[in-house]
Amino acid sequence: MSVTFSYPTTSPTHTVTLPNPQLGDSVTYDIKTLFKRAMDGTMHSFIKTPVGKILNLNFIGLNYGQYTDLVNLLLASAGAEVKYVDHDSNNWNGHIINDPASLSAVGPLTCEDSNGTESYSISLTYEGDIV
């Protein structure tokens, strides 16, 4: 299985297919509790549910072509909506929150794998919801 990022969401011009992110990726919910005091002094609490979820995606073992394709997609889609198809074939619409300039300037962690070829690792933070 694999995952796909596409930009723009309709008629994509940039598409990157990557291997599944590392298992154990986290989903963050931005749930906030609001407290209001009534005129008679009683406290009321309300839970404000978020529209979307925040996914922390860790990709390891990318080859150089996959890494450069992903960086080019990040630079092209900076601040715009990106479609994400996960390993369960769920379609997401949202934004990649990472700063593309820092990713391209710092670059990924480089290491030698067991075959002696370079592999790249990159972490993305994606905020969106399932369509």
C-alpha positions as CSV (number, residue, x, y, z in Angstrom):
1,M,0.0,0.0,0.0
2,S,1.0,3.6,-0.4
3,V,-0.2,7.1,0.3
4,T,-0.7,10.0,-2.2
5,F,-0.5,13.8,-1.9
6,S,-2.0,15.8,-4.7
7,Y,-2.1,19.6,-5.4
8,P,-4.4,21.2,-6.3
9,T,-7.3,19.1,-5.0
10,T,-9.2,19.4,-8.3
11,S,-7.2,18.6,-11.5
12,P,-3.9,18.0,-9.7
13,T,-0.7,19.1,-11.4
14,H,1.6,17.8,-8.7
15,T,1.1,14.2,-7.3
16,V,3.5,12.3,-5.1
17,T,3.1,8.7,-4.1
18,L,5.0,7.6,-1.0
19,P,5.2,4.3,1.0
20,N,3.0,4.1,4.1
21,P,4.0,6.3,7.0
22,Q,5.7,4.6,9.9
23,L,3.2,2.8,12.1
24,G,2.3,4.6,15.3
25,D,1.7,7.9,13.7
26,S,-0.4,10.2,15.9
27,V,-3.7,12.0,15.4
28,T,-4.2,15.1,17.5
29,Y,-7.6,16.5,18.4
30,D,-7.8,20.2,19.1
31,I,-10.8,20.0,21.6
32,K,-11.3,23.0,23.7
33,T,-13.6,23.4,26.7
34,L,-15.3,26.8,27.1
35,F,-16.5,27.9,30.5
36,K,-19.3,30.5,30.8
37,R,-20.8,32.0,33.9
38,A,-24.6,32.6,33.9
39,M,-26.2,35.7,35.3
40,D,-27.2,33.7,38.4
41,G,-23.6,32.7,39.0
42,T,-23.7,29.0,37.8
43,M,-20.9,27.7,35.6
44,H,-21.6,26.1,32.3
45,S,-19.1,24.2,30.2
46,F,-19.2,23.6,26.5
47,I,-16.9,21.4,24.4
48,K,-15.9,23.0,21.1
49,T,-15.2,20.2,18.7
50,P,-12.7,20.9,15.9
51,V,-13.5,20.7,12.2
52,G,-10.5,18.5,11.3
53,K,-7.7,16.4,12.7
54,I,-4.0,16.9,12.9
55,L,-1.9,14.0,11.5
56,N,1.8,13.6,12.3
57,L,3.2,11.5,9.4
58,N,6.7,10.1,9.6
59,F,8.1,8.7,6.3
60,I,11.3,6.7,6.4
61,G,13.3,5.0,3.7
62,L,12.4,7.4,0.9
63,N,14.7,7.4,-2.1
64,Y,16.1,10.6,-3.6
65,G,13.3,10.9,-6.2
66,Q,10.5,10.6,-3.7
67,Y,12.1,13.1,-1.4
68,T,12.6,15.7,-4.2
69,D,9.1,15.2,-5.5
70,L,7.7,15.7,-2.0
71,V,9.8,18.9,-1.4
72,N,8.7,20.3,-4.9
73,L,5.0,19.6,-3.9
74,L,5.5,21.4,-0.6
75,L,7.0,24.4,-2.3
76,A,4.3,24.5,-4.9
77,S,1.4,24.1,-2.4
78,A,2.6,26.3,0.4
79,G,-0.4,27.5,2.3
80,A,-2.9,25.9,-0.2
81,E,-5.2,22.9,0.2
82,V,-3.7,19.5,-0.6
83,K,-5.5,16.2,-1.1
84,Y,-4.2,13.2,0.9
85,V,-5.2,9.6,0.2
86,D,-4.2,7.5,3.2
87,H,-3.3,3.8,3.4
88,D,-7.0,2.9,4.0
89,S,-8.1,4.8,0.8
90,N,-9.7,7.6,2.8
91,N,-9.6,11.0,0.9
92,W,-8.6,14.0,3.0
93,N,-8.6,17.7,2.2
94,G,-6.4,19.9,4.2
95,H,-3.1,21.7,4.6
96,I,0.5,20.6,5.2
97,I,1.4,22.8,8.2
98,N,5.2,22.3,7.9
99,D,7.2,25.3,6.7
100,P,8.4,24.2,3.2
101,A,11.4,26.6,3.3
102,S,12.8,25.0,6.5
103,L,12.3,21.5,5.0
104,S,14.2,22.4,1.8
105,A,16.9,24.3,3.7
106,V,17.5,21.7,6.4
107,G,16.7,18.6,4.4
108,P,16.0,15.2,5.6
109,L,18.1,12.9,7.8
110,T,20.4,10.9,5.5
111,C,21.6,7.4,6.4
112,E,23.0,4.4,4.6
113,D,20.5,1.5,4.6
114,S,21.5,-2.2,4.4
115,N,21.9,-2.1,0.6
116,G,24.4,0.8,0.8
117,T,22.0,3.3,-0.9
118,E,21.0,6.6,0.7
119,S,17.5,6.8,2.3
120,Y,15.7,9.9,3.5
121,S,13.4,10.4,6.4
122,I,10.9,13.2,6.7
123,S,8.1,14.2,9.1
124,L,5.0,16.1,8.0
125,T,2.2,17.6,9.9
126,Y,-1.1,17.5,8.0
127,E,-4.3,19.2,9.2
128,G,-7.5,18.3,7.5
129,D,-10.7,16.2,7.5
130,I,-12.0,13.2,5.6
131,V,-14.2,14.0,2.6
